[in-house]
Amino acid sequence: MQILIIEDEPRAANQLQNMLKACSFEYQLLDSIDTVEDAILWFQQHNTPDLVFMDIQLADGLSFEIFQKVEVEAPIIFTTAFDQYAIQAFKVNSVDYLLKPIQKDELDSALNKFSKSNNTPAIEPAILKQLLGSMQATNHRSGILVKEGSGFVQIKTSELLYVYSQDSITFGVTSVKRYIIDETMDQLFNSLDSDQFYRINRGQIVSKISIQKIDSYFNHRVKLSISNPRDQEFIVSRQKTSDFKEWMNT
């Protein structure tokens, strides 16, 4: 069984592979891809895999954008940290979906469903448009629960300068303090206002109000000067540079 994993968090991709082995699912991993751009190139250059595990939020956008560029004929099991507000829309257009953190019994069920499926339903254009609209229409949160001492406090999202991930821990930084946020980067970013926050690379999210200066950087990237940087460097990934500039102009 030849599979393709499209997932922007290496740890999550590795965990998925380990869980597949625990489910006694015999497979050959063709590739593990972390961006929409690379996924499009992969499908253009390779034969169709037997099964695709596809995260919804990738390093450079939503995986649904892949279907706007190439025809994907393989069965798909979506993996997502999203709540179920948009899940039902694409449930009938894929083999199954798995909510993160993935549970072994749910993975077993999805694999069983895949083994019994005789054909691969296509992702319909109308459904795709609905999905993208649903993702963009999310109600954005105004507060975040963060750890402080032995308890928790809530801070306003408007106070956040940036967020970063280090050693699998998510940190949120304000003008005066750094907090631990008990959420993954995907979960947090999906709930923030995309007009005010931008995920410049896999491990960093910046707020528009925090950006003081933008400088050219090598390999067609840009480097940001951010308020209260706390020894962090802020470099926009090459795939996102053009989109980031457009975001800054809005």
Residue pairs with C-beta under 8 A, 6 or more apart in sequence:
1 25
1 26
1 27
1 28
1 50
1 51
2 27
2 28
2 30
2 49
2 50
2 51
3 20
3 27
3 28
3 29
3 30
3 49
3 50
3 51
3 52
3 53
4 29
4 30
4 31
4 32
4 33
4 42
4 49
4 51
4 52
4 53
4 74
5 13
5 16
5 17
5 29
5 31
5 32
5 33
5 52
5 53
6 32
6 33
6 34
6 39
6 52
6 53
6 54
6 55
6 58
6 63
6 66
7 13
7 16
7 32
7 33
7 34
7 53
7 54
7 55
7 58
7 79
8 34
8 35
8 55
8 57
8 58
8 59
8 202
9 34
9 55
9 184
9 185
9 186
9 202
10 32
10 34
11 168
12 55
12 79
12 100
13 32
15 102
16 53
16 79
16 102
17 29
19 102
19 104
19 107
20 27
20 107
20 111
22 104
23 104
23 107
23 108
23 111
25 111
27 51
30 46
30 49
31 42
31 46
33 39
33 42
34 58
34 59
34 202
35 58
35 59
35 60
35 239
36 58
36 60
36 61
36 62
36 63
36 65
36 66
37 60
37 239
39 58
39 63
39 66
40 66
40 69
40 70
43 66
43 70
43 71
43 72
44 70
48 73
48 74
49 74
50 74
50 75
51 74
51 75
51 76
51 77
51 95
51 114
52 72
52 74
52 75
52 76
52 77
53 76
53 77
53 79
54 63
54 66
54 76
54 77
54 78
54 79
55 63
55 78
55 79
55 80
55 186
56 62
56 63
56 64
56 78
56 79
56 80
56 81
56 82
56 135
57 63
57 80
57 81
57 82
57 186
57 189
57 190
59 199
59 201
59 202
59 237
59 239
59 240
60 237
60 239
60 240
60 243
61 243
62 131
62 132
62 135
63 78
64 123
64 128
64 131
64 132
64 135
65 132
66 72
67 123
67 128
68 128
71 122
72 123
73 120
73 122
74 120
75 94
75 95
75 114
75 117
75 120
76 94
76 95
76 123
77 94
77 95
77 96
77 97
77 98
77 110
77 114
78 90
78 94
78 96
78 97
78 98
79 97
79 98
79 100
79 102
80 87
80 97
80 98
80 99
80 100
81 99
81 100
81 184
81 186
81 187
81 190
82 99
82 135
82 190
84 99
85 134
85 138
86 131
86 134
86 135
87 97
89 127
89 130
89 131
89 134
90 97
90 123
90 127
90 131
91 97
92 121
93 121
93 122
93 123
93 124
93 127
94 121
94 123
95 110
95 113
95 114
95 117
96 109
96 110
96 113
96 114
97 110
98 106
98 107
98 110
99 106
100 184
100 186
135 190
136 194
138 190
138 191
140 157
140 191
140 192
140 193
140 194
141 157
141 191
141 192
142 156
142 157
142 158
143 154
143 155
143 156
143 157
144 154
144 155
144 156
144 157
144 160
144 172
144 181
144 188
145 152
145 153
145 154
145 181
145 182
146 152
146 153
146 154
146 155
146 172
146 179
146 180
146 181
146 182
147 179
147 180
147 181
147 182
148 179
155 172
155 174
155 179
157 192
157 193
157 196
157 197
158 196
159 174
159 175
160 172
160 173
160 174
160 197
160 207
161 173
161 174
161 175
161 206
161 207
161 209
161 210
161 226
161 227
161 228
162 172
162 173
162 204
162 205
162 206
162 207
162 210
162 226
162 232
162 234
163 170
163 171
163 172
163 173
163 181
163 185
163 188
163 189
163 197
163 204
163 205
164 170
164 171
164 173
164 203
164 204
164 205
164 232
165 171
165 185
165 202
165 203
165 204
166 203
169 180
170 180
170 181
170 182
170 183
170 184
170 185
170 188
171 178
171 179
171 180
171 181
172 178
172 179
172 180
172 181
173 179
173 228
173 230
174 228
175 227
175 228
176 228
178 230
181 188
185 199
185 202
185 203
185 205
188 205
189 197
189 199
189 205
192 205
195 208
195 250
196 207
196 208
196 209
197 205
197 206
197 207
197 208
198 205
198 206
198 208
198 244
198 247
199 205
199 240
200 206
200 224
200 234
200 235
200 236
200 237
200 240
200 244
201 235
201 236
201 237
201 240
202 237
204 232
204 234
206 224
206 226
206 234
208 247
208 248
210 226
210 227
210 228
211 224
211 225
211 226
211 248
212 224
212 225
212 226
212 227
213 224
213 225
214 222
214 223
214 224
214 225
214 248
215 222
215 223
215 224
215 225
216 222
216 223
217 223
217 235
217 236
219 238
220 238
220 241
221 235
221 236
221 237
221 238
221 241
222 235
222 236
222 241
222 244
222 245
223 233
223 234
223 235
223 236
224 234
224 235
224 236
225 234
226 232
226 234
236 244
